[in-house]
Amino acid sequence: MTELDHWRYPIGRFRPPAVNTADTRSRQIETLRLLPERLRAAVTGLSRAQLDTPYREGGWTVRQVVHHLADSHANSFIRFKLALTEDWPTVKPYDEAAWARLADSRTLAIDGSLVLIEALHARWVALLESLTDADFERGYVHPENGRQTLAHALAIYAWHSLHHTAHITSLREREGW
């Protein structure tokens, strides 16, 4: 792995778990529960200039990463609710890079997204903890990625939480912030 690849994937690329067990899901849910606290710790004390620093050349700024997490996880929460209330609904993909280029993602203070992530994850975790094994086998159809069970989506978003938090913490470490 090149240095740039390491900066792009500081915890490695997503790999689905070999088995989908209640214990595995419990650890993934705990990762989602801890994201608001871990993310807030990762950005605490950063200046405006530091928030506007990309985590790698050609990458998003710390500010954009925080707003992306709010956008992405809100979309995922809605997809979970759709999958639980409809029979394999087709979800709408979105252009996350285009969203990150919008003015709110580039310039808005991160406080609102941190609060949104905190509230969203409290609800999402409560929902996830109420699900049965059968519920995790429900899912949705993503036009680009095909059928996704909720167990698989949970694994992706647990990884996603760690992945983007590591973008920020790795940048801080490299820069000595």
KOLPA-972499 format. One record per residue (C-alpha): residue in three letters; x, y, z. Coordinates in steps of 0.1 Angstrom, whole numbers, plus 5000, padded with zeros to 4 digits. Example, Ala and Ser with C-alpha at 12.3 -4.5 7.8 and 13.67 -1.06 7.14 Angstrom:
<sites>
ALA512349555078SER513749895071
</sites>
This chain:
<sites>
MET500050005000THR501450344990GLU501550635014LEU498750804995ASP496650484997HIS497250465034TRP496050825038ARG493050745017TYR492250425036PRO493850465070ILE492050165084GLY492149965051ARG489449915026PHE486049785037ARG485949405040PRO482649245050PRO482749025081ALA483248655073VAL480148575094ASN477048775104THR476548705140ALA474648885168ASP478048945185THR479549095153ARG476449325149SER476649425185ARG480249545180GLN479249735149ILE476349895167GLU478749995195THR480950165168LEU477950365157ARG477050455192LEU480650585198LEU480950785166PRO479551115179GLU482051105209ARG484950995188LEU484351245160ARG483951535185ALA487251435201ALA488951415167VAL487951775158THR488151935193GLY490452235193LEU490952255155SER491252605141ARG489252725111ALA492452685090GLN492852325103LEU489252245095ASP489852365060THR492852145055PRO492351835033TYR493251505050ARG495251415018GLU496151574985GLY492951584964GLY490851484994TRP488151655014THR488851905041VAL488151805077ARG485052025076GLN483851845045VAL484451505061VAL482351605092HIS479451725070HIS479851415048LEU479351195078ALA476151375087ASP474851355051SER475850995045HIS474650855078ALA471351045075ASN470850875041SER471750535056PHE469350575085ILE466450655060ARG467450345039PHE467250125071LYS463750255078LEU462750195042ALA464049845043LEU462249775075THR458849905062GLU458949805026ASP459849485006TRP463349544992PRO462849904981THR465050064956VAL466950344972LYS468150654955PRO471950694953TYR473451044956ASP476751194944GLU478551234977ALA481451424960ALA478951674946TRP477351714980ALA480751784995ARG481352064970LEU478152244980ALA478652565000ASP477252425033SER479852145032ARG482652375023THR481952675046LEU479452605074ALA480652555109ILE480752185119ASP478752225151GLY475452165134SER476651845118LEU478151725151VAL474751775169LEU472951605140ILE475251305141GLU474751285179ALA470951285176LEU470851065145HIS473150805160ALA471050795192ARG467950715172TRP469850475148VAL471350275176ALA468050255194LEU466450125162LEU469349875155GLU469149735191SER465449665185LEU465949455154THR465749075152ASP468048845133ALA465448825106ASP465249205104PHE468949215096GLU468248995066ARG465849255052GLY467349515029TYR467149734999VAL468349754963HIS470950004956PRO470950084918GLU474850084917ASN475649814944GLY472749574941ARG470949404970GLN472149505004THR471049335036LEU470849555067ALA473549335082HIS475849425053ALA474849795055LEU475549795092ALA479049655086ILE479649925059TYR478550215082ALA480550085112TRP483650075089HIS482650415074SER482550575109LEU486050445118HIS487350525083HIS486450895083THR487350955119ALA490750805111HIS491151055082ILE490951335108THR493051165135SER495751055110LEU495951415096ARG496251555131GLU499051305139ARG500951375107GLU500651755112GLY501351745149TRP498051915159
</sites>
